[in-house]
C-alpha cells in the first residue's frame, strides 16, 4: 500500500497505513482489531489505528502503530513498535485489549471510596424502633 491509505475495520474504527505496509499485515491487523472492538459487553468504540513502516532499513524496529480510540466515554491511546508487521499487530492487540478492558470497567462501584460513617456509611448506628427517646431527650 502507498502512503496514507485508509480502510474501515469494525464500525466506527478506521485503519490507516503510512509507508510500505503490505496487504497481508493490514488484513492481519484488521482481523485482530475487529476481535478487540467487537466484543460483547464493550461500549461503542470509535477512532483510528495507524500502522507505519519506516523507510530507513537500518532501524531496529521500523514498524510502529498508534491507536486512538473512544470506548464509551473514555479515551484509549496505545502505541507499539516492533521489528516485523506480525509482531507489531500482536503487541498492538495485547495492549488494546488491556486498555479497552480498563476503560470498559472503570467507574464501577467496586473502585469507589467507602462512605465514611458520619455520612451514613457502614458502621453508622441506626435508631432502633423500640427506642422511645427523641433527638431532644438526653440521658441524665
C-alpha positions as CSV (number, residue, x, y, z in Angstrom):
1,X,0.0,0.0,0.0
2,X,1.1,3.5,-0.5
3,X,1.3,6.4,1.9
4,X,-1.9,7.4,3.8
5,X,-4.3,4.6,2.7
6,X,-7.5,4.3,4.8
7,X,-9.7,1.3,5.4
8,X,-12.6,0.7,7.7
9,X,-12.4,-2.2,10.1
10,X,-15.2,-2.6,12.7
11,X,-18.0,0.0,12.5
12,X,-16.5,3.3,13.6
13,X,-12.8,2.3,13.6
14,X,-10.5,3.4,10.7
15,X,-7.3,1.6,9.8
16,X,-4.7,3.8,8.2
17,X,-1.3,3.0,6.8
18,X,1.8,5.0,6.0
19,X,4.9,3.8,4.2
20,X,5.3,0.4,2.6
21,X,2.7,-1.6,4.6
22,X,1.8,-4.8,2.8
23,X,-1.8,-6.0,2.4
24,X,-1.2,-9.2,4.4
25,X,-0.2,-7.2,7.5
26,X,-3.2,-4.9,7.1
27,X,-5.6,-7.9,6.8
28,X,-4.0,-9.4,9.9
29,X,-4.4,-6.1,11.8
30,X,-8.0,-5.7,10.6
31,X,-8.8,-9.2,12.0
32,X,-7.1,-8.6,15.3
33,X,-8.7,-5.1,15.8
34,X,-12.1,-6.4,15.0
35,X,-11.8,-9.1,17.6
36,X,-11.0,-6.5,20.3
37,X,-13.5,-3.8,19.5
38,X,-16.5,-6.0,18.6
39,X,-16.5,-8.0,21.9
40,X,-19.9,-8.3,23.6
41,X,-20.4,-6.0,26.6
42,X,-17.9,-3.4,25.3
43,X,-19.4,0.1,24.9
44,X,-19.4,1.7,21.4
45,X,-15.9,2.0,20.0
46,X,-14.8,4.7,17.5
47,X,-11.5,6.0,16.4
48,X,-8.4,5.2,14.3
49,X,-5.5,2.9,14.2
50,X,-2.4,4.0,12.2
51,X,0.3,1.5,11.1
52,X,3.6,2.9,9.8
53,X,6.6,1.2,8.3
54,X,9.7,3.4,8.3
55,X,11.6,3.8,5.1
56,X,15.0,3.5,6.9
57,X,16.2,-0.1,6.5
58,X,18.7,0.3,9.4
59,X,16.1,0.9,12.0
60,X,15.9,-1.7,14.8
61,X,12.1,-1.5,14.9
62,X,10.8,0.0,11.7
63,X,7.1,-0.9,12.3
64,X,5.0,1.3,14.6
65,X,1.4,1.6,15.4
66,X,-0.7,4.2,17.2
67,X,-4.4,3.6,18.2
68,X,-6.6,6.4,19.3
69,X,-10.0,5.0,20.3
70,X,-13.0,6.2,22.2
71,X,-14.5,3.4,24.3
72,X,-17.8,4.7,25.6
73,X,-16.9,7.9,27.3
74,X,-13.3,7.0,27.8
75,X,-10.3,7.7,25.5
76,X,-7.7,4.9,24.9
77,X,-4.3,5.6,23.3
78,X,-2.0,2.8,22.6
79,X,1.5,2.8,20.9
80,X,3.6,-0.1,19.8
81,X,6.9,-0.6,18.0
82,X,8.3,-3.9,16.7
83,X,10.7,-5.4,14.1
84,X,8.1,-7.1,12.0
85,X,4.5,-6.4,11.0
86,X,3.0,-9.5,12.7
87,X,4.9,-8.8,15.9
88,X,3.6,-5.3,15.8
89,X,0.0,-6.4,15.4
90,X,0.3,-8.9,18.2
91,X,1.7,-6.3,20.5
92,X,-1.0,-3.8,19.5
93,X,-3.7,-6.4,20.1
94,X,-2.4,-7.2,23.6
95,X,-2.2,-3.6,24.6
96,X,-5.6,-2.7,23.1
97,X,-7.3,-5.5,24.9
98,X,-5.8,-4.5,28.2
99,X,-6.6,-0.8,27.8
100,X,-10.2,-1.3,26.4
101,X,-10.9,-3.6,29.4
102,X,-9.7,-0.9,31.8
103,X,-11.8,1.7,30.0
104,X,-14.9,-0.5,30.0
105,X,-14.7,-1.4,33.7
106,X,-13.7,2.0,35.1
107,X,-16.2,3.8,37.1
108,X,-17.9,0.7,38.6
109,X,-18.9,0.7,42.3
110,X,-16.1,-1.6,43.3
111,X,-13.5,1.1,42.6
112,X,-15.1,3.9,44.6
113,X,-14.0,5.1,48.1
114,X,-16.0,3.9,51.1
115,X,-18.6,6.2,52.5
116,X,-17.5,7.5,55.9
117,X,-19.7,6.7,59.0
118,X,-20.6,10.4,59.5
119,X,-22.1,10.4,56.0
120,X,-24.2,7.4,56.6
121,X,-21.8,4.7,55.6
122,X,-21.3,1.3,57.2
123,X,-20.8,1.4,60.9
124,X,-23.3,4.2,61.4
125,X,-25.7,3.4,64.4
126,X,-29.3,3.4,63.3
127,X,-32.0,4.3,65.8
128,X,-34.0,1.2,66.8
129,X,-37.7,1.2,66.7
130,X,-38.1,0.2,70.4
131,X,-36.1,3.3,71.5
132,X,-38.7,5.9,72.7
133,X,-36.2,8.7,73.1
134,X,-36.4,11.6,70.7
135,X,-33.5,13.7,69.5
136,X,-34.1,16.3,72.2
137,X,-34.0,13.8,75.1
138,X,-30.7,13.4,76.8
139,X,-29.9,10.8,79.5
140,X,-29.3,12.3,82.9
